[in-house]
């Protein structure tokens, strides 16, 4: 059997397969149709409610729109269509021609082989969140670091059952008893999807984000993951490149206009 390419790994785990956390989200739903994957939940906007059009033989926009409208009927804060940016896919050309605007444009990275070595930060104690206080600590750190309202963190980590799901894991790192950094991952087959990596502002620049990410990846390896993928904002790219992640492609989401 041929090995998946890095692009296959990123497309499948980040876009085309149903994410394991979706079943924990209010109004979480998933559908596959003619090679297009649809995902939606109570989380707001095109970044969380989108149709992934990544296969070369995907339907044209006019074929897709009726199906998308029906699926996203409850997405009151908007939805979108995700494509591989600048890959000459006909869907992106159609979206641009009709005036759809870019809502998110994120680089996708892949770590071909997980290295379970821990980063050398002896002052940082990383723990696997297995109880409500630790899950709450994860939410507190990520909410503060991303400057997001607590209500958003509650939507992202809605229950202890979320944290205890065997295909999900949350981690919290502390220094001198103070929780300062966090990371999470979900599992799709043998691929770990790293997300929610955050460090409080006063503790940045000490490679704590790298350390907690490495701890998460090492844990994923014990659950059978051999590779990993993620999407990254510009400030975090050096962290992930030090770990060994390499750029694969651009995942670009176009927001559906109200008249779509």
N, C-alpha and C positions, 0 to 999 in steps of 0.2 A: 504494500500500500504506500503510495507516495506521501511524503511528509508535507504537512501544511506549510505554506509560505508565511513569512511574517505578516504580510497583508491579510492572508486568510485568518490568522490568529486574531489580529486586531478587529477585523470586520465581524467575525463570528462572536467573539466574547463581548465586544463593546456594543454591538448593534443588532446582530441577526438572531442571536439566541435569547430565549426568555431569561431575564436575570432572576436569580433565586430570591432576591429581596422583594420582588414585585408582589408576591403573595401576601406580604406583611403590610403593604400600603393600602390605605383606603381607596376604593375604586380602582385598584390595580387590575389591569387587563392587558392581554397580549394576543396577537393574531398574526398568522403567516398567510400570505395570499400572493400567488404568482411570483414567488421569490422576494416579495417585499415583507418586512417585519414591522408590525405596529406595536407600540408600547404607550401606555397612558396610565395615569394615576391622579390622585388629588394634588400632587406636587404641581406647581404652576409653571406655565409657559412652554415654549417650543423646546427648551433644553431637556424637559422631562416627558414631553408628549410629542412623539414624532414617528414618522414612517421612514424606515431605512431603505433607500433605493441604491443598491450597491452592485447588483448583478448586471452584466452587460445586456442581457435579454429582458430586462425589466419592462413592465408596461409603460406606455406613454402617459403623459400627465393627464390627458383627458380621460383615459381609462382608470387611472388611479383616483382621481378626485372624488367620484361618487362613493367609493369604498372608504376613502379617508374621511369624508364628511360624516358618514354614518358612524365610523369608529370613534371619532373625536367629538361627537355631538355633546358630550358632557364636559369638554375641556374649555371652560368659560374664559380662561386667561390665555388662550392661544395654543396653537400646535404648529408643527413644521414638518418639513421633509429634509432628511439627512442624506447627503451624497458624499462621495469622495471628491474633495475640492480639486479643481484644476486637473482632473483625470480624463477630460474630454468625454465624459458621460453625457449622452443626449439629454438626460433629465435636467442637468444643471443648465444647459443651454436653454431649455424650455422655460425653466424658472426665471432665469435672467430676462428672457425676452418678454415675459409677462409681468415684469416689475416686482417680483418677490425680492425681499431684502434679507440680508444675512443676519441671523439672530445670534449664532454662535459659530466660531471658526477655531477649532482646537486641533493641535497636532496629536496624532496617535503614536505611541511608542510601544516597542516590544522588547522584552528581556528573553532572549532565546533559551537560556538555561539559568535556572535559579541557583544562585550561589548562597548557601546557607550560612556563610560566615557572618558573624555579628560585627557591627562597627565598634571601634574602640572608643567608647564613651563610658568609662567605669562609673562616673558619677550619676549616670542616667539609669534608673531602674524601670524596666518595661514589664508591664503585667498584662495578661490576657483577660479581657473583661468577661467575667462569668457570673456577675451578680448585678443587681440594680444600681448600687452605688457606683460601680465602675462604668456601667453603661451611661449613667448620668454624667460622670466625669468626662467621658468621651464627648458627649453633647455639649457640655459647658466649654470645653477647650475649642472645639470646632466652631461653635457659635461665636465665641469671642475672637478667634483668629480670623475668621472669614467675615466678621462684622455683620453677621446675620441675626435676625431676631430669634429669640428662643423658640417661638412657635414653629419656625422653619426646621430647627433641630429636632423638635418633637415629631414633625412629619417625616424627617429622614430616618430617625431611629424611633419608631412608634411604640416599641414594647420590648420587654426583656426577651420575649420569644424570638424577636429579630436577632438580638445579640447571641442567642444560644443556638440559632440555626446552624446545622453542621456544614452548610455551604457558605457561611458568613463568619467573620471574626473581627472583633474590635480590640484595639490595644491602646494603652495609656502609659505614657512615660513620665516619671517624676524625678525631681532633683531636690534632695534634702526635704523630702516629704511633700513637695509642692508639685501638683500635676501641671505639666508644661507643654506636652506634645502628645499627639494621637495619630493613629492610622487605622484603616480598615481594609478588608478585602472580601471579595466574594469569589466563588469558584464556579467555573464553567468547564466541565470535563477535567482536563489536566492543565488548564490555564487559570491562573490567579489574576483577578482584576483588582488592581490596587487603587484605592480611592480614599477620600477624606483625610489626607495627610495634612496636619496643621500643627503649628508651633506658636505659642503666645509671643507677642511682639517683643517683649523684653528678654526673651531667651533665644531669639533667632541669631543665625551666624555661628552657631556652635555645633552644627551638624547633627542636631537632635532629630530633625526630620528624616535624615538619612538613616540614623540608628533605629528609629521606630519602624521605618519602612523595611529595613533589613530584617528586623524581628518578625514583622508580619509575613514577609516572604519565606523566612525559615520555617515558620509555622505552617504556611501553605504547602511547603515541601513535605511535611509530615502527613499531610492529607492527600498526597498523591499528585500535587501540581509540579510540573516540570518546567513550565515557562510562565511568563506573566505579561500583562499589558496594562496600559493606562492612557488617559488623556491628561494633558498638563497645561497649566497656565504658564506664561513666560517666566515668572520668577522662580518656579520650581524646576525648570528644565535642568539646570546644572546639578541639582540634587540627584535626579533620576539618571542622568548620564554618568555620574560617579558610580552609581550602583551597577551600571551596565546596560541600561535601556538605550535603544537606538530608534531614531525617527523612522517611521514607516510611511505615513500618509497623513492627509488632512481630512478630518471629519467636519464637514460644513453643513450647518442647518439653516435652511431658509424658512422664515416665518410666513405662515399662510396669511394672506390679506383677508380682511373681514368678508370680502365678497367672493372668496375662493369657493 
